[in-house]
Amino acid sequence: MTLAPRPRAPLRLAVLHAQRTWAELLECALRAEAVVDVVVAHTNWEWVRGSVARGDVDVALVGVGGDGGFGPEHVRELCELWPGLAVAVLSEATDREMVTATIRAGARGWVRPTTSARELLQVLHGVADGETWLPPRLSTLLVESLLADERTRVSAESAAAKLSARELEILECLARGMTRPEIGQLYMLSPHTVRTHINHILRKLGVHSTLAAVSLVHKTGSGR
């Protein structure tokens, strides 16, 4: 005897979009689906944030970039508020930095405004099950970004390998925001010696400012 599968509980959904027309359109379209329970659909960040913080939501659909009005920082905060939350993004953005930042912030799905209701439901249920749903073009952008980041990291590590132990210590102090007098006091060095070490660091790294040097050390992952 084969048991029939248990009916799936409706997916509790929050919709956040800066354009009221979009928020209302998505709410109307999704409320017609028995498999979705639209808990909140709003243009107001605090309304949606509150629902997520209370654990009332399984999936959040967030309008990101352009008319969507929200960004990666909002996605990140929602994910941090309720770790079990799945986030999908509604956006036309194709900027590599925006896409990468949003995915890194915790978004698992990405749909276009032109996506059909059927496809949208598929994405929402997919991300709720822990899957990742990205259009092929955005998957390519994400891979390209990860590869570029890796090349930058390897290049930065190669440059940092040229530095002496003392120069690395001073560079890490600069990365922590310490001033030259503070560095001199920490290592009992004269202002002239600190300045000389910093000049050597800039020359070896091939940069012209301490800000650029600090940026490099952060890219190696060794900055604190």
N, C-alpha and C positions, 0 to 999 in steps of 0.2 A: 504494500500500500504506500503510495507516494503522498506525502503531506504537501498541501498547497503552501506556497511561501506566504509568510505573514505580511500584511499590508505595511508599507513603509509610512512612518509618521511624516506629516508635512514638514518641509524644510522651513525653519524659522528664519526669515530674511529681513535685513535692514537695508534700505536704499538711501544713499546720501549723494545728492547732486545739487550743485549751486543753482541750476536753472529749474524753477518751479514746474515749468511745463514738462520737463523730462522726468522729474520726480513723480509727478502725477501720472504721466503716461506709463511709466514703468510700474507704478503701483496698480493701475487699472488692468494692465495686461497680465500681471503676475497674480493678482487676486482672483482672476478667472480660472486659475489652475489649482486643482484640488491638492496637488503635491507641494504647494508652496503656501506658507502662512506669512504674509507681509506684516511683520510686527510694527515697523515704522518706516515711513518714506518721507524724507524731509530735506529741506535746503539748509537746515540749521545743524551745525556740527554738534552742539551740546545735546540736542535731542537724541541723535544717533549714538553719540558717545555714552550717554546715560543708559540706553538699552543694552549696549554691549557690556558695560561695566556691571550691570545686574545679571548678566548671563542669560538674557532673554533671546539671544540671537545665535544661530548656527553659522550663518554666512552673511557677510556685508558686501553689498555691491556699491562701489564708490566711483563717482565721476572724477577723473583725474586729468589735469592739464586743460588748457583752453577754456571752453565753456563749462567744463566739469567743475572747475573752480577749486579743486582740492589737489594735494600733492603727496609725494612719498612719505612726508612726515606724518600725515594723517593716517595713512595705511599703517605705518610703524606703531603709532600710538594705539590704534585699535587692536593690533595684534598683541601688544604688551598688556593692554587692559584685560584681555581674556585669551590666554594662550591656546585654548581649543578652537578659537574662531578661525574660519576660513574667509579670505578676502578675494573677491574678484573685482576687476577694474573695467569700467566703461570709458573708453577713450579713443580719440583719433590720433593721439600722439605717436610719432615715429622717431622722435629724437632719441638717439642711443643712450645719452646720459639719463634722460627722464625714464626711459624704459628700464634700464639697468637699476637705477636707484629705487624704482617702484617695486621691482621684483625682489631686490635685496631687502626692502622694507618688510616683505612678507606676503605680497600678492601672489596668489597661485593661478589666477586665471585672468585673461585679458580678452575683452570683446569689443567690437566696433559698434558704434551707434546704429549701423545698418544691419547688425546681426538679427536674424529672425528670432521670434519668441521660442521656437523649438530648440534652436541652437543655444540660446541663452539658458534655458532650463537645463540643457545637457551640461553646460559649463558649470552652472551653480551646483548641481548634484555631483559633478566630477570633483570640484574643489572641496566640497563637503566630505567626500570620501578620501581626501588626501592626494588627489591627482593634480597634475599641473596641465593647464590648458592655455596654450599660446598660439596665435596665428604663426604660420611658417616664417613670414617675414620678420616678425619680432623675435622668433627663436634664433634666426640668423644674426640679428643685431646683438642679441644677448651673448651668443658665442663669440662674436667678433670683439665685444667689449671685454669679455673675460680673457681672451687671448692677448688683447692689447695691454690689459692690466698686468698679466703675467710677464710680458716682455719688458714692461716698465720696471717691475719689481726686480727682475734678473739684472737689468742694466744698472739699477740703483745699488744692488748688492755688489756688483762688480766694482762700481766706483767707491763704495764704502770700504771694500777690501784693501784699498790703497792707503787707508789711514792707519796711523800708529794707535796703540792702545790709549795713550793720553789724548790724542786727537779725537778718538771715538768717545771718550769720556766727556770731553768738552762739548762735542757736538750734541750728545744726549742732554747735557745741561742746558744748552741753547734750546733744544726741543722742549724742555720742561719750562721754558720761559725765564731762566735765570739770567741776570745781568752779568756783564764782564767783571765788575767788582766782586759780585757774589761768587763767581767761578774762581777768581783769584784767591779769595778768602778760603774757599772750600779746599783747594789744592795747595794753598800757601805759595802762590805764584805772583810775581810782580805784574802790574798792568801791561808792561812791555812784553812779557813772556806770553801772557794770555792773548794779546793782540797778534803776536807772531804765530802762535798755534792756530788761531782763527784764519790768518792769511794763508797758512799752509793748507788748511782744510779746504778753503775756497779754491785754491789753485789745483789741488789734487782732484777735487770733484768737478772742476771745470765750470764753476758757477761764479757769480759776481756779488752775491749778497748772502747774509746769514739766513734770510728767509728761504731762499732757494735751497740752501744746504739742508735746512730743517725739513723742507718738503721732501727731499731725497731720503732722509733717514726715516721719515714716516712711511714712505713707499716700501722700504725694506721690511717694515713691520717691527723694527727694533726700537722705535720711539716709544717713550712711556707717557 
